[in-house]
């Protein structure tokens, strides 16, 4: 099976696996315990905190370990909801991950608004500037890179705009980290990330938040993480996460992503030529080097491309869900101006660092075969 669903989760990298095994043997104590084994585990967390902070460009005390980006994102929204002034409002891009949007619906059902994106899937900066000039929100949230389309968001530009207006800025960097350099993200007030998107283990992540001032915890019952997140920290997971991120940052420093970008772009060009009626979502816009979101030629729900490709030996993702013969439109594609029928044709192909370069050519051949078998 050729795995092309790395935006959902990645395979554990060799460096992360080795680090996890070593940490599991060396750091057996609870980091909160007063004995030497506890202190040793706590020191490992401190060293990882300092390393991550250096990568992001922030203070080590800004880092809170979590179970992943979903928890981190919920923590941000919960914190804002608890500290929001009476007339305050949270602004989020309309293409944020569901864990952000659903958290906003839960904690701020009447006090959040969605910011428009362009047809190519990037937040409309001019629209944001126009809105800030009229009203100052309590926080602006814009993800770094979209999980469905791979479109890179102008987060740094929006962050500068927010800072000039005295507005805190939140960035979900789950898809960015490990594929794009982490440097500069630490300038945001809140940044979330998780290990399993770049070769680390599942079940561990972080939130970068202001080190000074109160952060209203989502999980209570212990003093861990300076009172910002209760619960015994996943020491081995944190150590493995940093090992994976260190490995990815080193690969990017050597520009190893460029050849992967070229292979992906060659696939895209061949796809739209080979299969009339197909379309690359976000074409012409800067996107992650590993991600292709494509609208395929028409196929009904019973002949889902993803099912046919799975039988052909390729694990890919679809941009919509099929239940009882009905398509549930992707909120990302809807925000970009695509209709429900378009969502039903959407496939996402996402490679990883270890994906062989030839996988794109093999995928193209499989798509041609599936298309032919469908009789389209």
C-alpha positions as CSV (number, residue, x, y, z in Angstrom):
1,X,0.0,0.0,0.0
2,X,1.3,3.4,-1.0
3,X,0.5,5.8,1.8
4,X,-0.5,9.3,0.6
5,X,-2.5,10.6,3.6
6,X,0.3,12.2,5.6
7,X,-1.8,15.3,6.4
8,X,-4.1,13.1,8.4
9,X,-1.2,11.4,10.2
10,X,2.4,10.4,9.4
11,X,4.3,7.3,10.0
12,X,6.7,7.4,13.0
13,X,10.1,8.5,11.8
14,X,13.2,6.4,12.8
15,X,14.6,9.3,14.8
16,X,11.3,9.7,16.8
17,X,11.0,5.9,17.4
18,X,14.6,5.7,18.7
19,X,14.1,8.8,20.9
20,X,10.8,7.4,22.3
21,X,12.3,4.1,23.2
22,X,15.3,5.7,24.9
23,X,13.2,8.2,26.8
24,X,10.7,5.5,27.9
25,X,13.7,3.6,29.5
26,X,15.6,6.6,30.9
27,X,12.8,8.9,32.1
28,X,10.5,6.6,34.1
29,X,9.6,9.1,36.9
30,X,6.7,11.5,37.1
31,X,8.1,15.0,36.3
32,X,6.3,16.4,39.3
33,X,7.8,13.9,41.8
34,X,10.5,15.3,44.1
35,X,12.9,12.4,43.8
36,X,15.9,12.1,41.4
37,X,14.0,10.1,38.8
38,X,11.2,12.7,38.8
39,X,13.8,15.5,38.5
40,X,15.5,13.7,35.6
41,X,12.2,13.5,33.7
42,X,11.4,17.1,34.5
43,X,14.8,18.1,33.1
44,X,14.1,16.3,29.9
45,X,10.9,18.3,29.5
46,X,12.8,21.5,30.3
47,X,15.4,20.8,27.6
48,X,12.7,19.9,25.1
49,X,10.9,23.1,26.0
50,X,14.0,25.2,25.4
51,X,14.7,23.5,22.1
52,X,11.2,24.0,20.8
53,X,11.2,27.6,22.0
54,X,14.4,28.3,20.1
55,X,12.9,26.8,16.9
56,X,9.8,29.0,17.2
57,X,11.5,32.1,18.5
58,X,9.9,32.5,21.9
59,X,10.6,32.0,25.6
60,X,10.7,28.5,27.0
61,X,8.1,29.4,29.6
62,X,5.6,30.1,26.8
63,X,5.4,26.4,25.9
64,X,2.6,24.2,27.3
65,X,2.7,20.5,26.6
66,X,-0.7,19.0,25.4
67,X,-2.1,15.8,24.0
68,X,-2.1,17.3,20.5
69,X,-3.3,20.3,18.5
70,X,-6.9,19.6,19.1
71,X,-6.5,20.1,22.8
72,X,-4.2,23.1,22.3
73,X,-6.8,24.7,20.0
74,X,-9.6,24.1,22.4
75,X,-7.5,25.5,25.2
76,X,-7.0,28.8,23.2
77,X,-10.7,29.2,22.5
78,X,-11.7,28.2,26.1
79,X,-9.2,30.8,27.5
80,X,-10.6,33.5,25.2
81,X,-14.1,32.7,26.2
82,X,-13.3,32.9,29.9
83,X,-11.4,36.2,29.6
84,X,-13.5,37.9,26.9
85,X,-15.0,41.3,27.7
86,X,-18.7,41.8,27.4
87,X,-18.6,43.1,23.8
88,X,-15.6,41.1,22.8
89,X,-15.5,38.8,19.7
90,X,-13.2,36.2,18.3
91,X,-12.4,36.3,14.6
92,X,-11.4,33.1,12.8
93,X,-10.7,32.3,9.2
94,X,-13.6,30.4,7.6
95,X,-11.2,27.5,6.7
96,X,-9.9,26.8,10.2
97,X,-9.7,23.1,11.3
98,X,-13.0,21.8,12.7
99,X,-11.5,21.5,16.1
100,X,-11.1,25.3,16.2
101,X,-14.5,26.0,14.6
102,X,-16.4,23.5,16.8
103,X,-14.7,24.9,19.9
104,X,-15.8,28.4,18.9
105,X,-19.4,27.2,18.5
106,X,-19.2,25.5,22.0
107,X,-17.5,28.3,24.0
108,X,-18.4,31.4,22.0
109,X,-21.6,30.5,20.1
110,X,-22.7,34.1,19.6
111,X,-19.4,35.8,19.9
112,X,-17.2,34.6,17.0
113,X,-17.2,35.5,13.3
114,X,-15.6,33.9,10.3
115,X,-13.3,35.8,8.0
116,X,-13.7,35.4,4.2
117,X,-11.1,33.6,2.0
118,X,-10.5,34.1,-1.7
119,X,-11.3,31.5,-4.4
120,X,-7.7,30.2,-4.2
121,X,-8.1,29.4,-0.5
122,X,-6.1,32.2,1.2
123,X,-7.6,34.5,3.8
124,X,-8.6,37.8,2.2
125,X,-6.1,40.2,3.8
126,X,-7.8,43.3,2.4
127,X,-11.1,42.2,4.0
128,X,-9.4,41.7,7.4
129,X,-7.8,45.1,7.2
130,X,-11.2,46.7,6.4
131,X,-12.9,44.9,9.3
132,X,-10.2,45.8,11.8
133,X,-10.5,49.5,10.8
134,X,-14.2,49.3,11.8
135,X,-14.0,47.2,15.0
136,X,-11.3,45.7,17.2
137,X,-11.7,42.0,18.0
138,X,-10.5,40.2,21.1
139,X,-8.4,37.8,19.1
140,X,-7.8,36.9,15.4
141,X,-7.1,33.3,14.5
142,X,-5.6,32.3,11.1
143,X,-4.0,28.8,10.5
144,X,-0.5,28.7,8.9
145,X,-1.4,26.1,6.2
146,X,-4.7,24.6,5.4
147,X,-5.0,20.9,6.0
148,X,-7.3,20.2,3.0
149,X,-5.8,22.3,0.3
150,X,-2.2,22.9,1.5
151,X,-2.6,26.6,0.8
152,X,-0.2,28.7,2.8
153,X,-2.0,31.4,4.6
154,X,-0.5,35.0,4.9
155,X,-0.4,34.5,8.7
156,X,2.6,36.7,9.2
157,X,0.9,39.6,7.4
158,X,-2.3,39.2,9.4
159,X,-0.3,38.9,12.6
160,X,1.5,42.2,11.8
161,X,-1.9,43.8,11.2
162,X,-3.3,42.4,14.4
163,X,-0.2,43.6,16.4
164,X,-0.6,47.1,15.0
165,X,-4.1,47.1,16.2
166,X,-3.2,45.7,19.6
167,X,-5.1,42.5,18.9
168,X,-3.8,39.1,20.1
169,X,-3.0,36.6,17.3
170,X,-3.6,32.8,17.2
171,X,-2.0,30.5,14.6
172,X,-2.8,26.8,14.3
173,X,0.5,25.5,12.8
174,X,-0.3,21.8,12.9
175,X,0.2,21.4,9.1
176,X,3.0,23.9,8.7
177,X,5.4,22.5,11.3
178,X,7.7,19.9,9.9
179,X,7.0,20.9,6.3
180,X,7.9,24.6,6.6
181,X,10.5,26.3,8.9
182,X,9.2,26.9,12.4
183,X,11.2,30.1,12.7
184,X,9.0,33.2,13.3
185,X,5.9,31.4,14.5
186,X,6.8,32.2,18.1
187,X,6.0,35.9,17.5
188,X,2.3,34.9,17.6
189,X,0.5,35.1,20.9
190,X,-0.8,31.6,20.6
191,X,0.6,28.8,18.4
192,X,-0.5,25.1,18.3
193,X,1.1,22.1,16.9
194,X,1.2,18.3,17.2
195,X,3.9,15.6,16.7
196,X,2.0,13.1,14.5
197,X,1.8,15.5,11.5
198,X,5.6,15.5,11.0
199,X,6.8,12.0,12.0
200,X,6.4,12.1,15.8
201,X,4.1,9.9,17.9
202,X,0.4,10.4,18.2
203,X,-1.0,11.9,21.4
204,X,1.4,14.7,22.1
205,X,1.6,18.4,21.0
206,X,2.0,21.8,22.4
207,X,0.6,25.3,22.8
208,X,2.7,28.4,22.7
209,X,1.0,31.0,24.8
210,X,1.9,34.2,26.8
211,X,4.3,33.1,29.6
212,X,3.1,36.0,31.7
213,X,-0.5,36.5,32.8
214,X,-3.2,34.0,33.5
215,X,-4.2,31.3,31.0
216,X,-7.5,29.8,31.9
217,X,-6.9,26.0,31.8
218,X,-9.2,23.7,29.9
219,X,-8.0,20.6,31.9
220,X,-7.9,21.1,35.7
221,X,-6.9,19.0,38.7
222,X,-3.1,19.5,39.0
223,X,-0.4,22.2,39.0
224,X,1.5,21.0,35.9
225,X,2.6,23.3,33.2
226,X,2.5,26.3,35.5
227,X,-1.2,25.7,36.2
228,X,-2.1,26.0,32.6
229,X,-2.7,22.3,31.8
230,X,-3.2,19.7,34.5
231,X,-2.1,16.1,34.1
232,X,1.2,14.2,34.0
233,X,3.2,15.1,31.0
234,X,4.0,12.6,28.2
235,X,7.8,12.8,28.6
236,X,8.7,10.1,26.0
237,X,6.2,11.6,23.6
238,X,7.6,15.1,24.0
239,X,11.2,13.9,23.5
240,X,10.2,12.0,20.4
241,X,8.3,15.0,19.0
242,X,11.4,17.1,19.3
243,X,13.5,14.5,17.7
244,X,11.2,14.3,14.7
245,X,10.9,18.1,14.4
246,X,14.7,18.4,14.7
247,X,15.1,15.9,11.8
248,X,12.6,17.8,9.6
249,X,14.1,21.2,10.3
250,X,17.6,19.8,9.3
251,X,16.1,18.4,6.1
252,X,14.6,21.8,5.2
253,X,17.9,23.5,6.0
254,X,19.4,21.3,3.3
255,X,16.5,22.3,0.9
256,X,15.4,18.7,0.6
257,X,11.8,19.7,0.2
258,X,12.6,21.3,-3.2
259,X,12.9,18.1,-5.2
260,X,9.7,16.9,-3.6
261,X,8.0,20.1,-4.6
262,X,9.1,19.5,-8.2
263,X,7.8,16.0,-8.2
264,X,4.4,17.1,-6.9
265,X,4.1,19.9,-9.4
266,X,4.9,17.6,-12.3
267,X,2.1,15.3,-11.1
268,X,-0.3,18.2,-11.0
269,X,0.5,19.3,-14.5
270,X,0.2,15.7,-15.8
271,X,-3.1,15.1,-13.9
272,X,-5.1,18.0,-15.4
273,X,-3.7,17.1,-18.9
274,X,-4.4,13.4,-18.6
275,X,-7.8,13.5,-16.9
276,X,-10.0,16.2,-18.6
277,X,-12.4,17.7,-16.0
278,X,-10.0,17.5,-13.2
279,X,-8.8,20.7,-11.3
280,X,-6.1,21.5,-8.8
281,X,-7.6,23.4,-5.9
282,X,-5.6,26.5,-5.0
283,X,-3.6,26.3,-8.3
284,X,-1.3,29.3,-8.6
285,X,-1.3,29.9,-4.9
286,X,1.7,29.0,-2.6
287,X,1.0,25.6,-1.1
288,X,2.7,22.9,1.0
289,X,5.2,20.9,-1.0
290,X,3.5,17.7,0.0
291,X,-0.2,18.4,-0.6
292,X,-2.4,18.2,-3.7
293,X,-6.2,18.9,-3.5
294,X,-7.8,17.9,-6.7
295,X,-11.3,17.9,-8.1
296,X,-11.7,14.7,-10.1
297,X,-13.9,13.9,-13.1
298,X,-17.5,13.1,-12.1
299,X,-18.1,9.9,-10.1
300,X,-21.1,9.1,-8.0
301,X,-21.0,8.2,-4.3
302,X,-21.0,4.4,-4.9
303,X,-17.9,4.8,-7.1
304,X,-15.9,6.9,-4.8
305,X,-12.4,7.6,-6.1
306,X,-11.0,7.0,-2.7
307,X,-12.5,3.5,-2.5
308,X,-11.2,2.6,-6.0
309,X,-7.8,3.9,-5.2
310,X,-7.7,2.0,-2.0
311,X,-8.3,-1.2,-3.9
312,X,-5.5,-0.2,-6.3
313,X,-3.1,0.1,-3.4
314,X,-3.2,3.8,-2.6
315,X,-4.3,5.4,0.7
316,X,-5.7,8.9,0.0
317,X,-8.2,11.2,1.6
318,X,-11.4,12.7,0.4
319,X,-12.6,16.3,0.9
320,X,-16.2,15.3,1.8
321,X,-18.1,12.5,3.5
322,X,-20.6,10.2,2.0
323,X,-23.5,9.0,4.1
324,X,-26.8,7.5,2.9
325,X,-26.0,8.6,-0.6
326,X,-25.6,12.2,0.4
327,X,-22.5,14.3,0.1
328,X,-21.5,16.5,3.0
329,X,-19.7,19.5,1.5
330,X,-16.2,20.5,2.8
331,X,-16.5,23.7,4.7
332,X,-13.1,24.7,3.2
333,X,-14.2,24.3,-0.4
334,X,-17.5,26.0,0.5
335,X,-15.7,29.0,1.9
336,X,-13.6,29.1,-1.4
337,X,-16.8,29.3,-3.4
338,X,-17.1,25.7,-4.6
339,X,-20.5,23.9,-4.6
340,X,-21.5,20.6,-3.0
341,X,-21.1,18.7,-6.2
342,X,-17.5,19.9,-6.3
343,X,-16.8,18.7,-2.8
344,X,-18.0,15.2,-3.8
345,X,-15.2,15.1,-6.4
346,X,-12.4,16.3,-4.1
347,X,-9.4,14.1,-3.3
348,X,-6.4,15.0,-1.1
349,X,-3.1,13.5,-1.8
350,X,-0.4,14.2,0.8
351,X,3.1,12.8,0.8
352,X,5.6,12.5,3.5
353,X,9.4,13.0,3.8
354,X,9.9,9.3,3.3
355,X,7.5,9.0,0.3
356,X,9.5,7.8,-2.7
357,X,9.7,10.3,-5.6
358,X,8.2,7.8,-7.9
359,X,5.0,7.5,-5.9
360,X,3.5,10.5,-7.8
361,X,4.0,8.8,-11.1
362,X,2.5,5.6,-9.8
363,X,-0.5,7.4,-8.4
364,X,-1.1,9.1,-11.8
365,X,-1.0,5.7,-13.5
366,X,-3.5,4.4,-10.9
367,X,-5.8,7.4,-11.4
368,X,-5.8,6.8,-15.2
369,X,-6.6,3.1,-14.6
370,X,-9.5,3.9,-12.2
371,X,-10.8,6.6,-14.4
372,X,-10.9,4.2,-17.3
373,X,-12.5,1.5,-15.3
374,X,-15.3,3.9,-14.2
375,X,-16.1,4.4,-17.9
376,X,-15.9,8.2,-17.6
